[in-house]
């Protein structure tokens, strides 16, 4: 289960578009094909007390056992999405962007998760609505996104 934790210092909060950044990192992780939607957690954590040197960490932790090449590919995709989102402020603000893909220790990690079954049930329940001449709208769920 990958956890993407985007840590940011409080001085950047109004400049980085947090909702968009979290969404782009989450979507990039899904697009990598390495992770199931029910196991993905993407969060932004504000740090009020900070000392800034060279790094602004965007950390990802994933379950043990995935191939090194697959971890590398997923990390590249997430990092690229984050860098693209932050490009406007990167151009004129001292900023370090770091992505660390860390495997969770399989021996000392304990978890209980019902998200896979809940997400699957939601997908099965959500059926595209037929186009109504009165409403003029229809929707469908694809890869966890409303279209």
N, C-alpha and C positions, 0 to 999 in steps of 0.2 A: 504494500500500500504506500504510494508515494505521498509525501508531505512536502509541499512547496511552501516555504515560509519566507516571505519577502520582508526583510527588516529594513526600516528606513528611519533616518534621523528626523526629528520634529521640524527642523528648519526646511525640509523639502516637502512637507505635507501638501501645501497648496500649489506645488509646482509639478508634481509627477503624475497626476491623474490616476489615483489609486485604484478606482474601480476598473478602469481600462487596463491598467497594468496587471492586476490580478486576473482579469478575464483573459488577457492575451497569454499569460504564462500558463493558465489552466488549459486553454484551447491548444496551445503548442504541445503540452504534455499529452493530451488526448490524441492529437494528430500524429504523435510519434508512433502510435500503435502498440506501445509497450505496456500501457497501463489500462486497467478496466475503470470505467467511469465511477463505479460504486466505491472504489478504493482511493480515489484522488481527493486530496484536501489541499486547497490553495488559500493562503491567508496572508494578510499584510499586518505587520506588527510595528507600531510606532515606538521609537525609543526616545524618551524625553531626556535621559541622561546619557551623554555620549561623548566620546573623544574620537575625532575623525583623523585617521592617518592616510592610508592609501586604499582602503577597501570599504565598500558598501555591500554587505553580504546578502545574496539571494540564495538561500540554502534549500536543497532538495534532499530528502531521505527516502530511500526506496527499500522494499523488501529484498532479502538476500536471495541470490541464486540466478540473477539475470546475467547474460553474457556481457563481457566487457565492451564489445563493439555495440551492443544494443544500448547499454548505459551511456556510452559516449554519444551515440546518435541522438538519444532523447535529450541529453544535456545540451548538445549543440542547438537543437531546435528550441528548447526553452530559453537558452541564453540569447539566441538571435532575436526571439520575440521580445524579450525584456530590453535588449539593447536598442532595438528599433523604437520601442515605446519611449525610452528615455533619451533618444537622440537629440531632441530639441534642447533639453537642459544640459546634456553632456557637452554640447557645443560651446557653452559659455559659463559653466559652473564646475569647479573642482569636484570631481565625482569618481569614485572607484566602483566598478560593477564586478562582483565575484559570484560565480555559481559553483557550488560544491555539491556534487552528487555523492551522497554517502549511503552506504548500505546499512540497514538496521541489523544489529547483531541477532542472529536467529536463536541463540542460546538464552540470551537475557532479555528478550522482547516478548511481552505478553499483551495480547489484544483480544478484543471481542468485537465483532462487526456484523451488523445486520444490513448495511447499506447496499450490498450487492442484490439481495433479495427484494429490498424496497424499491430500488431503481428499476429492477426488472419488472416488478409488478406495475409500477407507474407506466412504464413503456407499453406493457401489454394492455393496460386499461385505456391509454390515450390512443384513440383512433382518429384518423383524419375525418373532419366533418365534411359532409357533402356541401358543395357550393349552393348557397341559397340565393335565389334571385332577389330576395328582400334584404338579406344581410350583406351579400356581396363579398364576404370574407371566408377564407378557409385557412386551416393551419395544419401542420403536421410536426411530429417530433422526429428529428434525425440526429443520431449521434449525440443525444442528450440536449440538443439545442432546438428551441422553438423556431420554426420556419414559416 
